Amino acid sequence: MEICRLPSQPAVVNLQQRQTAGIYPFKTPEFPPYIKCSLGDESSTKNPDSKNRMFILGMGFVGKFLAADLKSDGWEVTGTCTSTARKKELEEMGLHAHIFDANEPQQEILDILKFHSHLLISVPPVLGVGDPMLRHKELLKKRLKDGNLQWLGYLSSTGVYGDSGGALVDEEFPPSPTTELAKARIAAEEGWLHLACDGRVTAQIFRLGGIYGPGRSAVDTILKQEPLSKGQKMRFSRHYTSRIHVADICQALKASIQRPSPGKIDNVVDDDPAPREQVFKFARNLVEEKWPGHISSNNSAEEAKSLIPQGASRGEKRVSNKRIKMELGVRLLYPTYECGLRSIIERIENPFGVS
Ligand SMILES: NC(=O)c1ccc[n+]([C@@H]2O[C@H](COP(=O)([O-])OP(=O)(O)OC[C@H]3O[C@@H](n4cnc5c(N)ncnc54)[C@H](OP(=O)(O)O)[C@@H]3O)[C@@H](O)[C@H]2O)c1
């Protein structure tokens, strides 16, 4: 099958044929907005009727939230983490957890993969290394092919789009990563799509905006009264930032599991890209409204000073979520940061210990 790129149609690529023809790996990733992988007959040997079992590689912030959500829907969920403290926390939630290092993957944990129907990859790439799991793709390929896996989701980032000068970008916008990490992301997206195609598994990519939710938000940062990290300060130099509440990421993932589409890329962002400075100002007002007088004005002045753009911009853009709405039928629970932050603060009991 030829690569077909028509302006108004998604690009269709038969990954297997391209690989056989020795076209992969790409040196410079040129990523079509929509890749179709022909899974062939072998995919029909997988058992789609078996119980839904999710394996989450990297049960971090999103992974943990999704695990709890799926578990309440009756799924079996297993996942990995890197520390015993984290493992204990996950087990207390009723999840199966394994300590796992993607740099040196234990075969026996990879073997467990075979008994799962779905796999979510949430381990980020590392500068200078790339995706640590993909360095072991031969180990993974066999497990994907021989097991019962039907669906693989890779959590990526809208950072892959680079700088669009403030224009709204959708999945058709050619990625133009400006940082080494964003380049590693694109390579990881491609790597997982190829691997899944070889393993006869439907793979989908989710490009997430800045993730927030209970326990990780501008409200939480202000309540902790901690100085902003260097990374947070740097990100203020971008005008627009797209973000997404973790509950809406779970919605999009679940909707895509219901309507699998090999090679599809979805942006997962809310309706309201906004500068971080504006988000922090809004969060600060919420905190002051709820607990007047508890936030030091010194902190506010320091924060304002630290928000002065520093260093080079990492790209100005707004990201479109039309596809998840139109094709997956997602109706965002938190379409704006205002309603997302309000819902977070409503659930926080007095963090200052006195009323
Ligand atoms: N934060 C954002 O705003 C944002 C935006 C767009 C995309 N993303 C990406 O979306 C994904 C999910 O985000 P998140 O906020 O849920 O990430 P997170 O909380 O940092 O979770 C990442 C998970 O990967 C695990 N992990 C990291 N390095 C590993 C290694 N070498 N071997 C094995 N496991 C490893 C971590 O283990 P532990 O649990 O033991 O720490 C954790 O479970 C990540 O890839 C992230 O980079 C994040």
The ligand as an SDF file (V2000), in Angstrom:
LIG
                    3D

 48 52  0  0  0  0  0  0  0  0999 V2000
    2.7710   16.5770   33.4170 N   0  0  0  0  0  0  0  0  0  0  0  0
    2.2900   17.1140   32.3160 C   0  0  0  0  0  0  0  0  0  0  0  0
    1.7560   18.2270   32.3140 O   0  0  0  0  0  0  0  0  0  0  0  0
    2.3520   16.3200   31.0100 C   0  0  0  0  0  0  0  0  0  0  0  0
    1.8780   16.8860   29.8390 C   0  0  0  0  0  0  0  0  0  0  0  0
    1.8680   16.1290   28.6670 C   0  0  0  0  0  0  0  0  0  0  0  0
    2.3450   14.8210   28.6870 C   0  0  0  0  0  0  0  0  0  0  0  0
    2.8280   14.2990   29.8410 N   0  0  0  0  0  0  0  0  0  0  0  0
    3.2870   12.8890   29.8210 C   0  0  0  0  0  0  0  0  0  0  0  0
    2.1640   12.0570   30.0440 O   0  0  0  0  0  0  0  0  0  0  0  0
    2.5720   10.8840   30.7500 C   0  0  0  0  0  0  0  0  0  0  0  0
    1.7650   10.7760   32.0390 C   0  0  0  0  0  0  0  0  0  0  0  0
    1.9840   11.9440   32.8140 O   0  0  0  0  0  0  0  0  0  0  0  0
    1.9620   11.8840   34.4040 P   0  0  0  0  0  0  0  0  0  0  0  0
    1.8900   13.2890   34.8390 O   0  0  0  0  0  0  0  0  0  0  0  0
    0.9640   10.8970   34.8710 O   0  0  0  0  0  0  0  0  0  0  0  0
    3.4330   11.3110   34.6810 O   0  0  0  0  0  0  0  0  0  0  0  0
    4.0440   10.8350   36.0660 P   0  0  0  0  0  0  0  0  0  0  0  0
    3.1370   11.0890   37.2030 O   0  0  0  0  0  0  0  0  0  0  0  0
    5.4330   11.3750   36.1340 O   0  0  0  0  0  0  0  0  0  0  0  0
    4.1180    9.2340   35.8480 O   0  0  0  0  0  0  0  0  0  0  0  0
    5.1410    8.6440   35.0860 C   0  0  0  0  0  0  0  0  0  0  0  0
    5.2360    7.1940   35.4880 C   0  0  0  0  0  0  0  0  0  0  0  0
    6.3670    6.6100   34.8440 O   0  0  0  0  0  0  0  0  0  0  0  0
    7.1470    5.9060   35.7900 C   0  0  0  0  0  0  0  0  0  0  0  0
    8.5310    5.9250   35.3590 N   0  0  0  0  0  0  0  0  0  0  0  0
    9.3150    6.9980   35.1110 C   0  0  0  0  0  0  0  0  0  0  0  0
   10.5430    6.5910   34.7120 N   0  0  0  0  0  0  0  0  0  0  0  0
   10.5210    5.2380   34.7200 C   0  0  0  0  0  0  0  0  0  0  0  0
   11.4820    4.2270   34.4240 C   0  0  0  0  0  0  0  0  0  0  0  0
   12.7220    4.5140   34.0400 N   0  0  0  0  0  0  0  0  0  0  0  0
   11.1030    2.9400   34.5490 N   0  0  0  0  0  0  0  0  0  0  0  0
    9.8600    2.6090   34.9310 C   0  0  0  0  0  0  0  0  0  0  0  0
    8.9110    3.5150   35.2260 N   0  0  0  0  0  0  0  0  0  0  0  0
    9.2380    4.8130   35.1260 C   0  0  0  0  0  0  0  0  0  0  0  0
    6.9290    6.6350   37.0980 C   0  0  0  0  0  0  0  0  0  0  0  0
    7.2180    5.7710   38.1920 O   0  0  0  0  0  0  0  0  0  0  0  0
    6.9110    6.2200   39.7380 P   0  0  0  0  0  0  0  0  0  0  0  0
    5.4330    6.0850   39.8900 O   0  0  0  0  0  0  0  0  0  0  0  0
    7.6020    5.2450   40.5980 O   0  0  0  0  0  0  0  0  0  0  0  0
    7.4170    7.6070   39.8570 O   0  0  0  0  0  0  0  0  0  0  0  0
    5.4510    6.9530   36.9810 C   0  0  0  0  0  0  0  0  0  0  0  0
    4.6790    5.8480   37.3810 O   0  0  0  0  0  0  0  0  0  0  0  0
    4.0760   11.0110   30.9810 C   0  0  0  0  0  0  0  0  0  0  0  0
    4.7620   10.3960   29.9270 O   0  0  0  0  0  0  0  0  0  0  0  0
    4.2860   12.5090   30.9060 C   0  0  0  0  0  0  0  0  0  0  0  0
    5.6080   12.8540   30.5470 O   0  0  0  0  0  0  0  0  0  0  0  0
    2.8430   15.0110   31.0050 C   0  0  0  0  0  0  0  0  0  0  0  0
  1  2  1  0
  2  3  2  0
  2  4  1  0
  4  5  1  0
  4 48  2  0
  5  6  2  0
  6  7  1  0
  7  8  2  0
  8  9  1  0
  8 48  1  0
  9 10  1  0
  9 46  1  0
 10 11  1  0
 11 12  1  0
 11 44  1  0
 12 13  1  0
 13 14  1  0
 14 15  2  0
 14 16  1  0
 14 17  1  0
 17 18  1  0
 18 19  2  0
 18 20  1  0
 18 21  1  0
 21 22  1  0
 22 23  1  0
 23 24  1  0
 23 42  1  0
 24 25  1  0
 25 26  1  0
 25 36  1  0
 26 27  1  0
 26 35  1  0
 27 28  2  0
 28 29  1  0
 29 30  1  0
 29 35  2  0
 30 31  1  0
 30 32  2  0
 32 33  1  0
 33 34  2  0
 34 35  1  0
 36 37  1  0
 36 42  1  0
 37 38  1  0
 38 39  2  0
 38 40  1  0
 38 41  1  0
 42 43  1  0
 44 45  1  0
 44 46  1  0
 46 47  1  0
M  CHG  2   8   1  16  -1
M  END
$$$$
